[in-house]
């Protein structure tokens, strides 16, 4: 910039001159003019301080994600993108030059070169174009599952007790039929005595959970839970050429299941949180995770759920992971979470209604003091323009800068579905995750144990053997009370104590008989 430029613009521009590695966002806008010498950037090392990309529909949020993801990949940083509308897959293919792209590149002094980036495409439960992403019910945990089942707080706590019981008994919950089998058992005549020992879980509440689970399955949700379970370390991969892999979760096929896919995204983060070591401050993130349609995550969330999100966002930074929430307005994000988002890219907001105007004023208050009239600027921004403030390399907020953003160098739109399917089939991960596996778990064990108990009950009684057994017990000093307990075991004791059940328990090795360790969100720690 030159001395003839406005002093306020010079001051803003000086706040974005970082000596280290940085991502280029665009050029400063001041008084209706684009100043290409004033480049607006974000330090690479600050991307794990989290961020927010917000703005009304059609203002360019998706292209901003694409622009940032491209540069992260080029710097060797893996990226995760949730593709809700189906228009992010183009990041894998070179962009197409046209008059709009040339004009934008010229305005912001960008050397635009078409480029595609290394991608993996995933699909929840294999619904849609992508490598199937599944989680076991045990891993998913009671808090997240309560969110997708839309349980209230009391029911959520009760589901937690059911998981506790299954963990303690070694009843591994791989898919939904496993959970349904455990709940059915606990509400049966045989299981009611066990229910009393699970911390006061009522039969009525267990019945509500069972009905919610049945309705959930009836909506076609079963494919999302099962094995092989997705290893979230796949998201940390780097391509052979050193560029970070862009993991694109294709969600168009489940757009009508927002509670499910938003909660599944949180499971991915929680699983990473459990598995990754502490690294402290790093020169560049290990992963940047873009959480699209973030408002869905927070709507109708329990207090426990919100507390867990806040904890995850606060602590995962020290594990080298940055999270960017993408939504329409900052008010979609709870204050405790918003306070931890150091980087902001705010696209245009509308002010057509009183609610819009209220949201606009609330958004302005979340920015540092600025020489801009932000209420006016935020309603006047064009597509591909945004108000930006980030953290400097010293961790201090940069001046607020209205910015004309660069154009992505990859394809701004979806790739052909046939091309996408071919990329999925050629992926080395396809063979690992493509086919679902239904191994022995809680459902099969309970059925086998029930069958074993029935066989024991059907065996003829050997009176002479019983007399000998009684005599042996009396000789051992057991007394009448111990003898009575052994003569009249409950059905549950018969099931759990049967030879069939013990054989099944041994087959699962150390997992059986040892309660699973759970952490944030009640998710299971790394099983692999």
C-alpha positions as CSV (number, residue, x, y, z in Angstrom):
1,X,0.0,0.0,0.0
2,X,1.0,3.6,-0.5
3,X,0.9,6.7,1.8
4,X,-1.9,8.1,-0.4
5,X,-4.2,5.3,0.8
6,X,-6.6,6.2,3.7
7,X,-4.8,6.0,7.1
8,X,-7.5,3.7,8.5
9,X,-7.1,1.3,5.6
10,X,-3.3,1.3,6.1
11,X,-3.8,0.5,9.8
12,X,-6.1,-2.4,9.0
13,X,-3.7,-3.8,6.4
14,X,-0.8,-3.6,8.8
15,X,-2.6,-6.0,11.1
16,X,-2.4,-8.8,8.4
17,X,1.3,-8.7,7.6
18,X,2.4,-12.0,9.1
19,X,6.0,-13.1,8.7
20,X,5.2,-16.9,8.9
21,X,3.1,-19.2,6.7
22,X,-0.4,-18.0,6.2
23,X,-3.5,-18.5,4.0
24,X,-4.6,-15.8,1.6
25,X,-8.2,-14.9,1.9
26,X,-8.5,-11.8,-0.3
27,X,-8.0,-8.1,-0.6
28,X,-9.2,-5.3,1.7
29,X,-12.4,-3.4,0.8
30,X,-12.5,0.3,1.9
31,X,-15.0,2.9,1.1
32,X,-16.4,0.8,-1.8
33,X,-13.0,0.2,-3.3
34,X,-10.9,-3.0,-3.4
35,X,-7.3,-2.4,-2.4
36,X,-5.3,-5.3,-3.9
37,X,-2.1,-4.3,-2.1
38,X,-3.8,-4.8,1.2
39,X,-3.9,-8.6,1.4
40,X,-6.1,-10.2,4.2
41,X,-4.5,-13.4,5.5
42,X,-4.8,-15.9,8.4
43,X,-1.7,-17.4,10.0
44,X,-1.5,-21.1,9.4
45,X,-0.5,-21.8,13.1
46,X,-3.8,-20.1,14.3
47,X,-6.1,-22.4,12.4
48,X,-6.4,-24.7,15.4
49,X,-7.9,-21.7,17.4
50,X,-11.2,-22.6,15.7
51,X,-13.4,-20.3,13.8
52,X,-16.8,-19.3,12.4
53,X,-18.0,-18.9,8.8
54,X,-21.4,-17.3,8.8
55,X,-23.8,-15.6,6.4
56,X,-27.1,-15.7,4.8
57,X,-27.9,-18.4,2.2
58,X,-26.3,-17.6,-1.2
59,X,-23.6,-15.3,0.1
60,X,-20.6,-17.6,-0.7
61,X,-20.0,-19.6,2.5
62,X,-19.3,-22.8,0.6
63,X,-16.8,-21.2,-1.7
64,X,-15.0,-19.7,1.3
65,X,-14.7,-23.2,2.8
66,X,-13.4,-24.5,-0.6
67,X,-10.9,-21.6,-0.8
68,X,-9.5,-22.3,2.7
69,X,-9.5,-26.1,2.3
70,X,-7.5,-25.8,-0.9
71,X,-4.8,-23.8,0.8
72,X,-4.7,-26.0,3.8
73,X,-4.3,-29.1,1.6
74,X,-1.5,-27.3,-0.3
75,X,0.3,-26.7,3.0
76,X,0.1,-30.4,4.0
77,X,-2.9,-30.0,6.4
78,X,-5.7,-32.6,6.1
79,X,-9.2,-31.2,5.9
80,X,-12.7,-32.5,6.7
81,X,-15.6,-31.1,4.9
82,X,-19.3,-32.0,5.3
83,X,-21.0,-31.7,1.9
84,X,-24.6,-31.1,2.8
85,X,-25.9,-29.8,-0.5
86,X,-23.6,-31.9,-2.7
87,X,-21.6,-29.1,-4.3
88,X,-18.2,-29.6,-2.6
89,X,-17.0,-32.6,-4.5
90,X,-15.6,-30.3,-7.1
91,X,-12.6,-29.7,-4.9
92,X,-11.1,-32.9,-6.4
93,X,-11.1,-31.4,-9.9
94,X,-9.4,-28.4,-11.5
95,X,-11.5,-25.3,-11.8
96,X,-12.8,-23.8,-15.1
97,X,-11.5,-20.4,-16.0
98,X,-14.2,-17.9,-17.1
99,X,-14.8,-14.2,-17.2
100,X,-16.0,-14.1,-13.5
101,X,-12.9,-16.0,-12.3
102,X,-10.5,-13.8,-14.3
103,X,-12.2,-10.6,-13.1
104,X,-12.1,-11.7,-9.4
105,X,-8.4,-12.8,-9.7
106,X,-7.5,-9.5,-11.2
107,X,-9.3,-7.5,-8.5
108,X,-7.6,-9.2,-5.6
109,X,-4.2,-9.7,-7.3
110,X,-4.5,-13.5,-7.3
111,X,-2.4,-15.7,-9.6
112,X,-5.2,-18.1,-10.4
113,X,-4.2,-21.6,-11.6
114,X,-6.7,-24.4,-12.0
115,X,-6.0,-27.3,-9.6
116,X,-7.7,-30.3,-8.1
117,X,-6.8,-31.6,-4.6
118,X,-6.5,-35.2,-3.2
119,X,-9.8,-36.3,-1.8
120,X,-11.6,-39.2,-0.2
121,X,-15.4,-39.3,-0.4
122,X,-17.5,-40.8,2.4
123,X,-21.2,-41.5,3.0
124,X,-22.9,-42.2,6.2
125,X,-23.8,-45.8,6.3
126,X,-23.0,-46.0,2.6
127,X,-26.2,-44.0,1.8
128,X,-25.0,-42.0,-1.2
129,X,-21.8,-41.7,-3.1
130,X,-18.9,-42.5,-0.8
131,X,-17.0,-45.0,1.4
132,X,-19.4,-46.1,4.1
133,X,-18.9,-44.5,7.5
134,X,-20.4,-46.5,10.4
135,X,-20.1,-46.4,14.2
136,X,-20.9,-49.1,16.6
137,X,-23.6,-48.3,19.1
138,X,-21.2,-48.9,22.0
139,X,-18.7,-46.4,20.5
140,X,-21.4,-43.8,19.7
141,X,-22.5,-43.7,23.4
142,X,-25.7,-42.8,25.2
143,X,-25.5,-39.0,25.0
144,X,-25.1,-38.8,21.2
145,X,-27.6,-41.6,20.7
146,X,-30.1,-39.7,22.9
147,X,-29.8,-36.7,20.6
148,X,-30.7,-38.7,17.5
149,X,-33.5,-40.5,19.3
150,X,-34.8,-37.2,20.6
151,X,-35.0,-38.4,24.2
152,X,-35.5,-36.0,27.1
153,X,-33.0,-35.6,29.9
154,X,-34.5,-38.3,32.1
155,X,-34.6,-40.7,29.2
156,X,-31.1,-39.8,28.3
157,X,-29.9,-40.6,31.8
158,X,-31.8,-43.9,31.7
159,X,-30.2,-44.8,28.4
160,X,-26.9,-44.2,30.0
161,X,-27.8,-46.7,32.7
162,X,-28.6,-49.3,30.0
163,X,-25.2,-48.7,28.3
164,X,-23.6,-49.1,31.8
165,X,-25.3,-52.4,32.2
166,X,-24.3,-53.6,28.8
167,X,-20.7,-52.5,29.3
168,X,-20.5,-54.2,32.7
169,X,-22.0,-57.5,31.4
170,X,-19.8,-57.5,28.3
171,X,-22.8,-57.2,26.0
172,X,-21.2,-55.4,23.1
173,X,-23.6,-53.1,21.3
174,X,-22.5,-53.2,17.7
175,X,-25.7,-52.3,15.9
176,X,-29.3,-51.2,16.7
177,X,-30.6,-54.7,17.1
178,X,-28.1,-55.3,19.9
179,X,-29.3,-52.3,21.8
180,X,-32.9,-53.3,21.2
181,X,-32.2,-56.9,22.5
182,X,-30.6,-55.5,25.7
183,X,-33.5,-53.1,26.3
184,X,-36.1,-55.9,25.5
185,X,-34.3,-58.2,27.9
186,X,-34.3,-55.6,30.7
187,X,-38.1,-55.0,30.3
188,X,-38.9,-58.7,30.1
189,X,-40.1,-60.8,33.1
190,X,-36.7,-62.5,33.2
191,X,-34.8,-59.2,33.1
192,X,-36.8,-57.1,35.6
193,X,-34.6,-58.2,38.5
194,X,-31.6,-57.0,36.6
195,X,-33.4,-53.7,36.0
196,X,-33.5,-53.1,39.8
197,X,-29.7,-53.2,40.0
198,X,-29.2,-50.6,37.2
199,X,-29.7,-47.5,39.4
200,X,-33.4,-47.2,39.4
201,X,-34.2,-47.5,35.7
202,X,-38.0,-47.8,35.4
203,X,-39.7,-50.3,33.2
204,X,-41.8,-47.5,31.8
205,X,-38.8,-45.4,30.8
206,X,-37.1,-48.4,29.3
207,X,-40.3,-49.0,27.3
208,X,-40.2,-45.4,25.9
209,X,-36.6,-45.9,24.8
210,X,-37.5,-49.2,23.1
211,X,-40.4,-47.5,21.2
212,X,-38.1,-44.6,20.2
213,X,-35.5,-47.1,19.0
214,X,-38.1,-49.0,17.0
215,X,-39.3,-45.8,15.3
216,X,-35.8,-44.8,14.6
217,X,-35.1,-48.1,12.8
218,X,-38.4,-47.8,10.9
219,X,-37.0,-44.6,9.4
220,X,-34.2,-46.5,7.8
221,X,-31.5,-45.5,10.3
222,X,-30.0,-49.0,10.8
223,X,-27.2,-48.8,8.2
224,X,-25.4,-46.0,10.1
225,X,-24.6,-48.3,13.0
226,X,-22.5,-51.4,12.7
227,X,-19.1,-52.7,11.6
228,X,-16.5,-52.3,10.2
229,X,-16.4,-49.1,12.3
230,X,-14.8,-46.1,10.7
231,X,-11.3,-45.3,12.1
232,X,-11.2,-41.5,12.4
233,X,-7.4,-41.6,12.0
234,X,-8.2,-41.9,8.3
235,X,-9.1,-38.2,8.4
236,X,-5.4,-37.4,9.2
237,X,-4.0,-38.8,6.0
238,X,-1.5,-37.0,3.8
239,X,-1.2,-37.7,0.1
240,X,2.0,-39.1,-1.5
241,X,2.9,-35.6,-2.8
242,X,2.7,-34.1,0.7
243,X,-0.6,-32.4,0.3
244,X,-3.2,-32.9,3.0
245,X,-6.1,-35.2,2.0
246,X,-9.5,-33.5,1.9
247,X,-12.1,-35.8,3.4
248,X,-15.6,-35.0,2.0
249,X,-18.6,-36.5,3.7
250,X,-21.3,-36.6,1.1
251,X,-24.7,-35.9,2.9
252,X,-27.3,-35.1,0.1
253,X,-28.8,-38.6,0.6
254,X,-29.5,-37.8,4.3
255,X,-30.4,-34.2,4.1
256,X,-33.8,-35.1,5.6
257,X,-32.1,-36.5,8.7
258,X,-30.3,-33.4,10.1
259,X,-30.3,-34.7,13.7
260,X,-28.5,-37.8,12.6
261,X,-25.8,-36.3,10.4
262,X,-25.0,-33.4,12.7
263,X,-24.7,-35.8,15.7
264,X,-22.5,-38.2,13.6
265,X,-20.2,-35.3,12.8
266,X,-19.9,-34.7,16.6
267,X,-19.1,-38.4,17.1
268,X,-16.2,-38.1,14.6
269,X,-14.8,-35.1,16.6
270,X,-15.3,-36.9,19.9
271,X,-13.5,-40.0,18.6
272,X,-10.6,-37.9,17.4
273,X,-10.5,-36.1,20.8
274,X,-10.2,-39.5,22.6
275,X,-7.5,-40.8,20.3
276,X,-5.1,-38.0,19.6
277,X,-2.2,-37.1,21.9
278,X,-1.6,-33.7,23.3
279,X,0.7,-31.6,21.1
280,X,0.2,-28.1,22.4
281,X,0.9,-25.2,20.0
282,X,2.0,-26.4,16.6
283,X,3.3,-24.7,13.4
284,X,0.3,-26.1,11.5
285,X,-2.8,-28.0,12.5
286,X,-3.0,-31.8,12.3
287,X,-6.6,-31.4,10.9
288,X,-9.1,-28.7,10.2
289,X,-12.7,-29.8,10.6
290,X,-15.5,-27.8,8.9
291,X,-18.8,-28.3,10.7
292,X,-21.5,-27.3,8.2
293,X,-25.1,-26.5,9.2
294,X,-23.8,-26.1,12.8
295,X,-27.1,-24.8,14.0
296,X,-28.5,-28.3,13.7
297,X,-26.0,-29.5,16.3
298,X,-27.2,-27.1,19.0
299,X,-31.0,-27.2,18.4
300,X,-32.9,-29.1,21.1
301,X,-29.6,-30.1,22.7
302,X,-29.6,-31.2,26.3
303,X,-27.4,-29.4,28.9
304,X,-25.1,-32.4,29.1
305,X,-24.8,-32.4,25.3
306,X,-23.9,-28.6,25.1
307,X,-21.4,-29.0,28.0
308,X,-19.7,-31.8,26.1
309,X,-19.5,-29.7,22.9
310,X,-17.9,-26.9,24.9
311,X,-15.4,-29.2,26.5
312,X,-14.5,-30.8,23.2
313,X,-14.0,-27.4,21.5
314,X,-11.9,-26.1,24.4
315,X,-9.6,-29.1,24.7
316,X,-9.2,-30.4,21.1
317,X,-7.2,-27.4,20.1
318,X,-4.2,-28.7,22.2
319,X,-4.4,-31.9,20.1
320,X,-3.8,-29.9,16.9
321,X,-7.3,-29.9,15.6
322,X,-9.1,-26.8,14.4
323,X,-12.9,-26.6,14.1
324,X,-14.8,-24.1,12.0
325,X,-18.5,-23.9,12.6
326,X,-20.5,-22.9,9.5
327,X,-24.0,-21.4,9.9
328,X,-26.1,-18.4,9.1
329,X,-25.6,-16.2,12.1
330,X,-23.3,-16.2,15.2
331,X,-26.5,-16.5,17.4
332,X,-26.8,-20.1,16.1
333,X,-23.8,-21.0,18.3
334,X,-24.0,-20.9,22.1
335,X,-22.0,-18.2,23.8
336,X,-19.6,-20.6,25.6
337,X,-18.7,-22.1,22.2
338,X,-18.7,-18.8,20.3
339,X,-16.2,-17.3,22.8
340,X,-13.6,-20.0,21.8
341,X,-13.8,-19.2,18.0
342,X,-10.9,-16.9,17.3
343,X,-11.2,-16.6,13.6
344,X,-14.3,-15.1,11.9
345,X,-15.4,-14.8,8.3
346,X,-18.9,-13.2,8.3
347,X,-20.6,-13.0,4.9
348,X,-23.6,-10.8,4.2
349,X,-26.7,-10.8,6.5
350,X,-30.2,-9.8,5.5
351,X,-32.3,-7.3,7.5
352,X,-35.8,-7.8,6.0
353,X,-37.6,-8.6,9.2
354,X,-37.5,-7.5,12.8
355,X,-35.8,-10.8,13.7
356,X,-33.3,-10.3,10.9
357,X,-32.5,-6.8,12.3
358,X,-32.1,-8.2,15.8
359,X,-29.7,-10.9,14.6
360,X,-27.7,-8.2,12.7
361,X,-27.3,-6.1,15.8
362,X,-26.3,-9.1,17.8
363,X,-23.7,-10.1,15.2
364,X,-22.1,-6.6,15.2
365,X,-21.7,-6.8,18.9
366,X,-19.6,-10.0,18.5
367,X,-16.9,-8.1,16.6
368,X,-14.0,-6.0,18.0
369,X,-14.4,-2.2,17.7
370,X,-14.0,-1.1,14.1
371,X,-13.9,2.0,11.9
372,X,-16.6,0.4,9.7
373,X,-20.3,0.9,10.2
374,X,-20.7,-2.8,10.4
375,X,-24.5,-2.8,10.3
376,X,-24.3,-1.0,7.0
377,X,-21.4,-3.1,5.6
378,X,-22.8,-6.5,6.6
379,X,-26.1,-5.8,4.7
380,X,-24.2,-4.4,1.6
381,X,-21.6,-7.1,1.1
382,X,-21.8,-8.9,-2.3
383,X,-21.5,-12.6,-3.0
384,X,-17.9,-13.6,-2.2
385,X,-17.3,-10.8,0.1
386,X,-17.0,-11.0,3.9
387,X,-16.0,-9.2,7.1
388,X,-13.0,-10.8,8.6
389,X,-11.1,-10.8,11.8
390,X,-8.6,-13.5,12.8
391,X,-6.0,-14.2,15.4
392,X,-2.5,-12.9,14.7
393,X,0.6,-15.0,15.3
394,X,0.7,-13.6,18.8
395,X,-2.9,-14.7,19.5
396,X,-4.4,-11.1,19.4
397,X,-7.4,-10.3,17.2
398,X,-6.6,-8.5,14.0
399,X,-8.5,-5.4,12.9
400,X,-11.9,-6.0,11.3
401,X,-11.5,-6.0,7.6
402,X,-14.1,-6.0,4.9
403,X,-12.7,-8.4,2.3
404,X,-13.2,-9.3,-1.3
405,X,-12.4,-13.0,-1.2
406,X,-10.2,-14.9,-3.7
407,X,-11.7,-17.5,-6.1
408,X,-11.2,-21.2,-5.5
409,X,-8.8,-22.9,-7.9
410,X,-10.8,-26.1,-8.0
411,X,-14.1,-26.8,-9.6
412,X,-16.9,-24.6,-8.1
413,X,-19.6,-27.2,-8.3
414,X,-20.1,-31.0,-8.1
415,X,-18.2,-33.5,-10.1
416,X,-20.1,-36.0,-12.2
417,X,-21.6,-38.8,-10.1
418,X,-19.9,-41.4,-12.2
419,X,-16.5,-39.8,-11.7
420,X,-17.2,-39.7,-7.9
421,X,-18.2,-43.3,-7.8
422,X,-15.1,-44.3,-9.7
423,X,-12.9,-42.4,-7.2
424,X,-14.6,-44.2,-4.4
425,X,-14.1,-47.7,-5.9
426,X,-10.4,-46.9,-6.6
427,X,-9.8,-45.8,-3.1
428,X,-7.6,-48.1,-0.9
429,X,-10.1,-47.6,1.8
430,X,-13.0,-49.1,-0.2
431,X,-12.1,-52.7,0.5
432,X,-11.7,-52.0,4.2
433,X,-15.2,-50.4,4.7
434,X,-17.4,-51.2,1.8
435,X,-19.1,-54.4,3.1
436,X,-20.9,-54.4,6.4
437,X,-20.1,-57.2,8.9
438,X,-22.5,-58.6,11.4
439,X,-20.5,-60.5,13.9
440,X,-21.5,-62.0,17.2
441,X,-22.5,-59.3,19.7
442,X,-25.2,-58.6,22.4
443,X,-28.2,-59.8,20.2
444,X,-26.6,-63.2,19.4
445,X,-25.2,-63.7,22.9
446,X,-28.6,-63.0,24.6
447,X,-30.3,-65.4,22.2
448,X,-27.7,-68.1,22.8
449,X,-27.8,-67.6,26.6
450,X,-31.6,-67.8,26.5
451,X,-31.4,-71.0,24.5
452,X,-28.8,-72.4,26.9
453,X,-31.0,-71.6,29.9
454,X,-34.0,-73.3,28.2
455,X,-31.9,-76.4,27.6
456,X,-30.8,-76.5,31.2
457,X,-34.4,-76.2,32.4
458,X,-35.5,-79.0,30.0
459,X,-32.9,-81.5,31.2
460,X,-34.3,-84.4,33.4
461,X,-33.6,-84.1,37.1
462,X,-31.1,-86.7,38.5
463,X,-32.4,-87.0,42.1
464,X,-29.4,-89.1,43.2
465,X,-27.0,-86.5,41.8
466,X,-28.9,-83.7,43.6
467,X,-28.6,-85.6,46.9
468,X,-24.9,-86.0,46.4
469,X,-24.6,-82.3,45.6
470,X,-26.5,-81.3,48.7
471,X,-24.3,-83.5,50.9
472,X,-21.2,-82.0,49.4
473,X,-22.5,-78.5,50.0
474,X,-23.3,-79.3,53.6
475,X,-19.9,-80.9,54.2
476,X,-18.4,-77.7,52.8
477,X,-20.1,-75.6,55.5
478,X,-22.5,-73.7,53.1
479,X,-25.5,-74.1,55.4
480,X,-29.2,-74.0,54.6
481,X,-29.1,-70.3,53.3
482,X,-26.4,-71.0,50.7
483,X,-28.1,-74.2,49.7
484,X,-31.4,-72.4,49.1
485,X,-29.7,-69.7,47.0
486,X,-28.1,-72.3,44.8
487,X,-31.3,-74.3,44.5
488,X,-33.4,-71.3,43.4
489,X,-31.3,-69.1,41.1
490,X,-33.1,-66.3,39.2
491,X,-33.5,-66.7,35.4
492,X,-30.8,-64.0,34.9
493,X,-28.4,-65.9,37.0
494,X,-29.2,-69.0,35.0
495,X,-28.5,-67.1,31.8
496,X,-25.3,-65.3,32.9
497,X,-24.1,-68.4,34.7
498,X,-24.8,-70.9,32.0
499,X,-22.1,-72.8,30.2
500,X,-23.2,-71.2,26.9
501,X,-22.9,-67.7,28.2
502,X,-19.5,-68.3,29.8
503,X,-18.2,-69.8,26.6
504,X,-19.4,-66.8,24.7
505,X,-17.8,-64.5,27.3
506,X,-14.4,-66.3,26.9
507,X,-14.6,-65.8,23.1
508,X,-14.6,-62.1,23.5
509,X,-11.4,-62.1,25.5
510,X,-10.6,-59.1,27.7
511,X,-13.6,-57.0,26.5
512,X,-16.0,-59.2,28.5
513,X,-16.4,-58.7,32.2
514,X,-14.6,-55.3,32.0
515,X,-16.6,-52.2,31.8
516,X,-15.8,-49.9,28.8
517,X,-14.1,-46.7,29.7
518,X,-16.2,-43.7,28.5
519,X,-15.4,-40.1,28.3
520,X,-16.8,-36.9,26.7
521,X,-20.3,-37.5,25.2
522,X,-20.3,-41.0,26.9
523,X,-18.5,-42.3,23.8
524,X,-16.2,-45.3,24.2
525,X,-12.5,-44.7,24.2
526,X,-10.5,-46.2,21.3
527,X,-11.3,-49.8,20.8
528,X,-8.9,-50.5,17.9
